[in-house]
Amino acid sequence: MDGWMDGWMDGWMDGWMGGWVDGLLLTIGITSSFQMQFMLLFSRQGKLRLQKWYVPLSDKEKKKITRELVQTVLARKPKMCSFLEWRDLKIVYKRYASLYFCCAIEDQDNELITLEIIHRYVELLDKYFGSVCELDIIFNFEKAYFILDEFLLGGEAQETSKKNVLKAIEQADLLQEDTKVSFSPSFLMVWSRNAAEVRDSCRGSEQADWV
Amino acid sequence: WVCHTPIRLRELIRTIRTARTQAEEREMIQKECAAIRSSFREEDNTYRCRNVAKLLYMHMLGYPAHFGQLECLKLIASQKFTDKRIGYLGAMLLLDERQDVHLLMTNCIKNDLNHSTQYVQGLALCTLGCMGSSEMCRDLAGEVEKLLKTSNSYLRKKAALCAVHVIRKVPELMEMFLPATKNLLSEKNHGVLHTSVVLLTEMCERSPDMLAHFRKLVPQLVRILKNLIMSGYSPEHDVSGISDPFLQVRILRLLRILGKGDDDSSEAMNDILAQVATNTETSKNVGNAILYETVLTIMDIKSESGLRVLAINILGRFLLNNDKNIRYVALTSLLKTVQTDHNAVQRHRSTIVDCLKDLDVSIKRRAMELSFALVNGNNIRGMMKELLYFLDSCDPEFKADCASGVFLAAEKYAPSKRWHIDTIMRVLTTAGSYVRDDSVPNLIQLITNSVEMHAYTVQRLYKALLDDISQQPLVQVASWCIGEYGDLLISGQCEEEEPIQVTEDEVLDVLEGLLVSNLSSPVTRGYSLTAIMKLSTRFSSVNRIKKVVSIYGSSIDVELQQRAVEYNALFKKYDHMRPALLERMPIMEKTASNGPTEIVQTNGEAEPSVVEPKHPPPVGQPASQVKNTVFGLVSRCLSLMAFYLFDLSKTVNFLSIGIPPMTAYNKNGLKIDFTFERANPNPNVAVITIHASNSTEADMTDFVFQAAVPKTFQLQLLSPSSNVVPALNQGTVTQVIRVLNQQKLRMRIKLTYIHKGSAVQDLAEVNNFPPQSWQ
């Protein structure tokens, strides 16, 4: 009897739906008609490189969604279009070299402009890192987040000028160089080095690496 | 005790990437986590930032990082910008608004919203706007509103989006942001303009009053949009020759919301829409993105017909675009407008039909849906040819829907009965195994009602059976037909085509062959046995039929056995009734729109039914619908049979009426019953309703029902009717569960409630599901 019970418990624990379902949370749910619900970056092997969630979900749910979506997108053939329906959302994805950029938008949203949002983010990364590649995102993931958070806020674009986003990141990076944050904006003008210079001097050597 | 410097983030990343196996990686992670944990315990300020950053990296790899949550809060409270940056990032990644811990952030965020450095203020706004809970939003809305009025555009744009989030979380706070919106659109800064339009959109969507209030902005929005289009090259905002497409799209969207249902506003935007529609460069995706939004706006507002035609034509051009994304989007939009602008969409019919041959699955699906929407009495022959061709060659995932669509279209627009039967035959023979089970009774009804085609139909179906008996829906329809019209078959009466010569024995050979074939499902066997029985009044080989029927009286298939026993009884005891019972089916009236649902529940058999008076109607169906089912129409037999055959009472129903309910749990006064239905349109989804009742003298409050199923199933729970199970069986709590299953159903349930002041929790297994719930 004991042996049988054990076996059955294992069967449940292992291959079970991923959690108790209690009717309070069903699928992700529509928050409004236009909102980006999340953005995922992952490699061709399915390794997650960045995850930005704009809706509240538990870690378990995020993992489940990520797993499912990554599988679905990786199974797409090259000839297929960049959009797919998944649960009650629309998924917009595009592959840049070895990295998939994947956004979940809602029913009423414009898929084509979402492609442009993705492209703009890639351009920002490219400008910042100088010919960005997956390794840059891996080793500097926190910077990828910082850039994303200067471009989008709550799933919406906060700044439509590439130049302004990069300038803000540059200034924020400079702020990191100092121990205390007591500078007024005017003082920052004295610093004229640009971010690329700072970064190039870091590549290879760890001295100026602040984490 | 050696105190060492925690390793740098990039060093850790490098190290972890050298791991060759999952186990090796796990070991490295565990080692580092241990080091980080002790570092946290030592309250080390210097390296906290570095440690949290490393934790975030490991979290991304999938490892637990909850022990870093409080550290994020400490980083946020630090005065170092580096700390704050990582701290806020960590909060956004590790903290969940459903936990209480995040509330500790509120004070820090409040301070940082008032910080002297705008980048710190920016961090706070970003974090609040990304993950702020309702409580946090309530507490900090005032700060956000203040920042919405600042002249600093860097902060103003962030405050606007933060306000959007606040409104989404706490809609009642929307009013307080109204004054600040006053001059948002007079800003020159594109970032502020863009986010302001987003904010205005959110407010208009949520409140009809706001919508009415903001309609006056239409002229201003039109002006801004016009400037964007007419202005010269602006390097800062240019994307492939288009100035700030993001802003253009958002303005178009806001215009859509403002113009909807309002004549004046719609008129005010008419010109600009036409201008955008005709002048936007279409060579790149960005231009098409704007056109797409424009089309959506035109279709939604009260635009004049010329503009609508322009919009549909844009979609038509999209269909010819090389870019499959554009084609996809066009098909989606056309699908939305096909009802309202049917004629305009019809003009693009041939392009749409061409999309059936597209390589992309999503495009094919939409093209199929749109094609069906475009079928009418004029184009039915041509369209059906294309759709049948598509059915032949499409992926299996499409076949069921396509077949159903063909049947529906044929029923509505068939130019002749002969064409109709031929079309059905084509579907059954080419996609017969994908046809939905509920199509079978529909087709049977159709055939019955096409009186002049009976001979032709039975002949064609018989010939199809000679070729192939593997496709169950085809075989079932054919069996039924032969049972009904076998006499026409052997008499060689067919007018539509050359009548075949076939003997009674040959026909019976075929039907008996179905009974023994491995390819036949139990349902199919039921059909063929019944068909054989019916032929006893149409053929002369009654003895042969009697023999077959008696053999199956001891079949191990319970259904078959039951039938055979009943038919035997017919021969032996009620032979005088046999002709009347097995008479030709009369013309059946079309059932109400729920036709298929009812029929699905009845095993799809059009046999005379015996409704025992004490059997309840199928779960979820009012009694009147049972009466109106196809099978209920043979009422003259019903009462007769009920009277004469009541001694076979326990089993005399040729149909299974519903799935019996069951008690899933009964303990400590709490009883949970399950009742079942099959979902429509997917019969593989079982819809279970739980009914929880409480026989004790005290209410059970905070009642939560949870369920878990093995991985091979999918489970969905809808909201419960309430979470109080009233005492003394005064009421029940109901909740709907949907399970996608094709195997024996197993379920574990977890019940929690409060009873007489104490919390009760129980786990139970439910294994006694009736077989019909999962077959």
Contacts between the chains, C-beta under 8 A, distances in Angstrom:
chain1	res1	chain2	res2	distance
A	11	B	710	7.0
A	12	B	708	7.3
A	12	B	710	6.7
A	12	B	748	6.7
A	14	B	711	7.8
A	15	B	710	5.8
A	15	B	711	3.5
A	15	B	712	7.3
A	16	B	708	5.9
A	16	B	709	7.6
A	16	B	710	6.3
A	16	B	711	5.7
A	17	B	708	6.1
A	17	B	709	5.9
A	17	B	710	7.8
A	17	B	711	6.3
A	17	B	713	7.4
A	17	B	714	7.5
A	17	B	715	5.9
A	19	B	708	7.9
A	20	B	706	4.3
A	20	B	707	7.5
A	20	B	708	5.8
A	20	B	750	6.2
A	21	B	706	6.5
A	21	B	707	6.1
A	21	B	708	7.1
A	21	B	715	5.6
A	21	B	716	7.4
A	21	B	717	5.0
A	22	B	704	5.8
A	22	B	705	7.3
A	22	B	706	4.4
A	22	B	717	6.5
A	23	B	705	7.4
A	23	B	717	3.8
A	23	B	718	6.1
A	23	B	719	5.3
A	23	B	720	5.9
A	23	B	735	6.1
A	24	B	719	7.6
A	26	B	716	6.6
A	26	B	717	7.2
A	26	B	718	7.4
A	31	B	168	6.0
A	32	B	168	6.2
A	32	B	202	6.7
A	32	B	205	6.5
A	32	B	206	7.9
A	33	B	205	6.8
A	34	B	201	7.3
A	34	B	253	7.1
A	48	B	60	5.8
A	48	B	61	7.7
A	48	B	62	7.7
A	49	B	60	7.5
A	50	B	60	7.6
A	51	B	60	7.0
A	51	B	93	7.8
A	54	B	130	6.3
A	56	B	96	6.7
A	56	B	97	4.6
A	56	B	98	6.3
A	56	B	131	7.0
A	56	B	133	7.6
A	57	B	96	7.9
A	58	B	96	6.2
A	58	B	98	6.9
A	59	B	96	7.1
A	63	B	62	7.2
A	79	B	324	7.7
A	79	B	359	4.9
A	79	B	360	6.5
A	80	B	324	7.5
A	80	B	359	7.6
A	80	B	360	4.8
A	80	B	361	6.7
A	80	B	362	7.2
A	81	B	324	4.3
A	81	B	325	4.9
A	81	B	327	7.5
A	81	B	328	4.7
A	81	B	360	5.1
A	81	B	362	6.1
A	81	B	363	6.5
A	82	B	325	5.2
A	83	B	325	6.5
A	83	B	328	5.7
A	83	B	329	7.7
A	83	B	362	6.6
A	84	B	362	6.2
A	85	B	362	7.2
A	110	B	249	6.1
A	110	B	253	7.8
A	110	B	289	6.2
A	110	B	292	6.0
A	110	B	293	5.5
A	110	B	296	7.6
A	111	B	325	7.2
A	111	B	328	7.9
A	111	B	329	6.1
A	112	B	285	5.9
A	112	B	288	5.8
A	112	B	289	3.5
A	112	B	292	5.3
A	112	B	325	6.7
A	112	B	326	7.5
A	112	B	329	6.1
A	113	B	245	6.9
A	113	B	246	6.8
A	113	B	249	4.9
A	113	B	289	4.3
A	113	B	290	8.0
A	113	B	292	8.0
A	113	B	293	7.1
A	115	B	285	5.9
A	115	B	289	7.3
A	115	B	325	7.1
A	116	B	239	6.9
A	116	B	245	6.3
A	116	B	246	7.1
A	116	B	285	6.7
A	116	B	286	5.5
A	116	B	289	5.9
A	117	B	246	7.5
A	120	B	239	8.0
A	120	B	246	8.0
A	138	B	13	6.6
A	138	B	17	7.8
A	139	B	10	5.4
A	139	B	13	5.6
A	139	B	14	7.9
A	141	B	56	7.6
A	141	B	57	6.5
A	141	B	60	6.7
A	142	B	9	7.8
A	142	B	53	5.9
A	142	B	56	7.0
A	142	B	85	7.8
A	142	B	86	6.7
A	142	B	89	6.2
A	145	B	89	5.5
A	146	B	85	6.7
A	146	B	89	7.5
A	149	B	89	7.9
A	149	B	126	5.0
A	149	B	130	7.8
A	150	B	122	7.8
A	153	B	125	7.3
A	153	B	126	5.5
A	153	B	129	5.0
A	153	B	130	6.9
A	153	B	158	5.8
A	153	B	161	4.3
A	153	B	162	7.1
A	153	B	195	7.9
A	154	B	129	4.4
A	154	B	130	5.8
A	154	B	161	5.0
A	154	B	162	7.2
A	154	B	164	6.0
A	154	B	165	4.7
A	156	B	161	5.4
A	156	B	164	7.0
A	156	B	195	6.9
A	156	B	198	5.1
A	157	B	194	6.1
A	157	B	195	7.9
A	157	B	246	5.3
A	158	B	157	5.1
A	158	B	158	5.8
A	158	B	161	5.5
A	158	B	191	6.1
A	158	B	194	7.5
A	158	B	195	5.7
A	159	B	157	6.5
A	159	B	190	7.8
A	159	B	191	4.2
A	159	B	194	7.7
A	160	B	190	5.0
A	160	B	191	6.3
A	160	B	194	5.3
A	160	B	237	6.1
A	160	B	244	5.2
A	160	B	246	4.6
A	160	B	247	5.8
A	161	B	190	6.0
A	161	B	191	6.8
A	161	B	236	4.7
A	161	B	237	5.8
A	162	B	236	7.6
A	163	B	236	5.5
A	164	B	191	6.5
A	164	B	236	7.7
A	168	B	119	7.4
A	168	B	122	7.6
A	168	B	154	6.9
A	171	B	119	6.6
A	172	B	81	7.5
A	172	B	85	7.3
A	172	B	119	4.7
A	172	B	122	7.9
A	175	B	81	4.4
A	175	B	117	7.2
A	175	B	119	5.9
A	176	B	81	5.7
A	176	B	82	4.6
A	176	B	85	7.1
A	178	B	81	7.6
A	179	B	80	6.2
A	180	B	79	5.7
A	180	B	80	6.8
A	181	B	79	6.0
A	181	B	80	6.6
A	181	B	81	4.4
A	181	B	84	7.6
A	181	B	115	7.8
A	181	B	117	5.5
A	181	B	120	6.3
A	182	B	116	7.4
A	183	B	117	6.5
A	184	B	116	6.4
A	184	B	117	7.6
A	185	B	117	7.4
A	185	B	118	6.4
A	206	B	8	6.2
A	206	B	10	7.3
A	206	B	11	7.6
A	209	B	8	6.0
A	209	B	9	7.8
A	209	B	10	6.4
A	210	B	82	5.8
A	211	B	8	6.5
A	211	B	9	4.3
A	211	B	10	7.8
A	211	B	49	6.2
A	211	B	50	4.7
A	211	B	53	4.5
A	211	B	54	7.9
A	211	B	82	7.7
A	211	B	86	7.2
